[in-house]
Amino acid sequence: MIQTIEAVVDPDGNIRLTEPIKLSTSRRALVTILDEVPATQASETALMSEAVLAEDWLQPEEEAAWLHLQQMQSS
């Protein structure tokens, strides 16, 4: 059975699978290089930024400043 899985190839040619797989034996594989930036890279960057930005965003004065927008959304 042929199975397609997503992976990321770094500039040095190292291949990292985006999810774990189990195989009963070693298998051959074909690698197709896509032009687009992998979605996982973009989401990893966003997750890493979240903790740093939360230091500023999760302050009581920030919550107060945006409260009017939250109230409009729930109306």
Buried (B, 14 or more C-beta within 10 A) or exposed (E): EEEEEEBBBEEEEEEEEEEEEEEEEEEEEEEEEEEEEBEBEEEEEEEEEEEEEEEEEEEEEEEEEEEEEEEEEEE
